[in-house]
Amino acid sequence: EDWLWARACYLSRAFDRAAFPAEPGCESNLLLPLLDAFNHVHKAEIEWRFGEGSAALMLPPTATAYEKGDEVFNLYGPGLSNAKLLMRYGFALRGNPHDSVDELVFESCAERLPLLMAAAVPGTQATSDGSGAVRVRFSQGLKRGLLE
């Protein structure tokens, strides 16, 4: 039980090694004390800088300057959906622009399955489970803000 708690702490705070330049011998995610304290915002204007044995979170030259008392934000990763944020970091954002719908289930409309299949919408797969419901899966997901 202690091991599971420790692993959960590590996974919720570790920075993905993919975010760092390829370093020989770097084969795991990294813990960066204090940098993990910044909250995530999708619009955070940040830049990572790396040196010999160091990592820094910097404002790029084009970023809006912070004023005294402003909260400093981090970008945990571009395009993170609430499912990924919740699974990895334990929180979700209201109105997350990167959320998507990957599957829809329509009850009592199996008679329309042939019409849906005939439409041949790229990246979709429609099936019926025999109960009268139709399950539609989207390979790319429907993003927030699409017109119905």
C-alpha positions as CSV (number, residue, x, y, z in Angstrom):
1,E,0.0,0.0,0.0
2,D,2.9,2.4,0.8
3,W,4.4,1.6,-2.6
4,L,1.2,2.4,-4.4
5,W,1.0,5.7,-2.6
6,A,4.6,6.6,-3.4
7,R,4.2,5.6,-7.0
8,A,1.0,7.8,-7.3
9,C,3.0,10.7,-5.8
10,Y,5.8,10.2,-8.4
11,L,3.5,9.8,-11.4
12,S,1.5,12.9,-10.5
13,R,4.6,15.1,-10.2
14,A,7.2,13.7,-12.6
15,F,7.9,15.5,-15.8
16,D,7.7,13.3,-18.9
17,R,11.2,12.5,-20.3
18,A,9.9,13.3,-23.8
19,A,9.9,17.0,-22.8
20,F,13.7,17.0,-22.3
21,P,16.5,16.9,-24.8
22,A,17.9,13.4,-25.4
23,E,20.5,12.9,-22.7
24,P,22.6,9.7,-22.6
25,G,21.4,7.6,-19.7
26,C,18.1,9.5,-19.2
27,E,15.6,6.6,-19.3
28,S,12.9,7.7,-16.9
29,N,10.7,10.7,-16.1
30,L,12.2,13.4,-13.9
31,L,11.2,15.0,-10.6
32,L,11.9,18.7,-10.6
33,P,11.2,20.0,-7.1
34,L,9.5,23.5,-7.0
35,L,8.8,23.4,-10.8
36,D,6.1,20.9,-10.1
37,A,4.3,23.4,-7.9
38,F,3.1,25.6,-10.8
39,N,-0.5,25.1,-11.9
40,H,-1.3,24.0,-15.5
41,V,-3.0,26.3,-18.0
42,H,-3.3,25.4,-21.7
43,K,-2.4,29.0,-22.7
44,A,0.7,29.2,-20.5
45,E,3.6,30.9,-22.3
46,I,6.6,29.1,-21.1
47,E,9.9,27.8,-22.4
48,W,12.1,25.1,-21.0
49,R,15.8,25.7,-20.8
50,F,18.3,23.0,-20.1
51,G,21.9,23.0,-19.1
52,E,24.4,20.7,-17.7
53,G,22.5,19.1,-14.8
54,S,19.8,21.9,-14.7
55,A,16.4,22.7,-16.0
56,A,14.6,26.0,-16.0
57,L,11.2,27.4,-16.7
58,M,11.5,30.7,-18.6
59,L,9.2,33.3,-20.2
60,P,9.9,33.4,-23.9
61,P,10.7,36.9,-25.3
62,T,7.2,37.2,-26.9
63,A,5.3,36.3,-23.7
64,T,3.3,38.8,-21.7
65,A,5.3,39.9,-18.6
66,Y,4.0,39.0,-15.2
67,E,3.1,41.7,-12.7
68,K,3.8,41.5,-9.0
69,G,1.2,39.1,-7.4
70,D,0.4,37.3,-10.7
71,E,0.2,33.5,-10.6
72,V,2.9,31.8,-12.7
73,F,1.6,28.9,-14.7
74,N,3.2,25.9,-16.4
75,L,2.1,23.9,-19.4
76,Y,2.0,20.2,-18.4
77,G,1.8,19.3,-22.1
78,P,0.1,20.6,-25.2
79,G,-3.3,19.3,-26.1
80,L,-4.1,17.4,-22.8
81,S,-7.7,16.4,-22.5
82,N,-9.4,16.2,-19.2
83,A,-9.2,12.4,-19.3
84,K,-5.4,12.6,-19.5
85,L,-5.1,15.4,-16.9
86,L,-7.3,13.4,-14.5
87,M,-5.5,10.2,-15.1
88,R,-2.0,11.7,-14.8
89,Y,-2.4,14.7,-12.5
90,G,-5.7,14.2,-10.6
91,F,-7.6,17.2,-11.9
92,A,-9.8,18.3,-14.8
93,L,-10.4,21.8,-16.2
94,R,-13.9,23.2,-16.9
95,G,-14.3,24.0,-20.6
96,N,-11.1,22.2,-21.6
97,P,-10.6,23.0,-25.3
98,H,-8.8,19.7,-25.8
99,D,-11.6,17.4,-24.7
100,S,-13.1,15.2,-27.3
101,V,-15.8,12.6,-27.6
102,D,-14.4,9.3,-28.8
103,E,-17.6,7.2,-28.7
104,L,-21.3,7.7,-28.8
105,V,-24.0,5.2,-28.0
106,F,-27.5,5.7,-29.4
107,E,-30.3,3.6,-27.8
108,S,-33.1,2.0,-29.8
109,C,-31.9,3.0,-33.3
110,A,-30.3,-0.2,-34.7
111,E,-32.6,0.2,-37.8
112,R,-30.5,3.2,-38.7
113,L,-27.2,1.4,-38.7
114,P,-27.3,0.6,-42.4
115,L,-27.7,4.3,-43.2
116,L,-24.8,5.2,-40.9
117,M,-22.6,2.6,-42.5
118,A,-23.6,3.8,-46.0
119,A,-22.5,7.3,-45.1
120,A,-18.9,6.0,-44.7
121,V,-17.7,8.9,-42.5
122,P,-13.9,8.7,-42.5
123,G,-12.5,7.7,-39.1
124,T,-15.7,6.3,-37.7
125,Q,-16.8,2.8,-37.0
126,A,-20.4,2.0,-36.2
127,T,-21.6,-1.3,-34.7
128,S,-24.7,-2.7,-33.1
129,D,-24.6,-4.9,-30.0
130,G,-27.9,-6.7,-30.7
131,S,-29.8,-4.8,-28.0
132,G,-31.0,-2.2,-30.4
133,A,-28.2,0.3,-29.5
134,V,-25.7,1.6,-32.0
135,R,-22.1,2.4,-30.9
136,V,-20.1,4.9,-33.0
137,R,-16.4,5.2,-32.4
138,F,-14.3,8.1,-33.7
139,S,-10.6,7.5,-34.4
140,Q,-9.7,11.2,-34.0
141,G,-12.5,12.2,-31.5
142,L,-14.9,15.1,-31.9
143,K,-13.4,18.2,-30.4
144,R,-15.2,20.7,-28.2
145,G,-16.9,23.6,-30.1
146,L,-17.9,21.7,-33.2
147,L,-21.3,22.6,-34.6
148,E,-23.9,19.8,-34.2
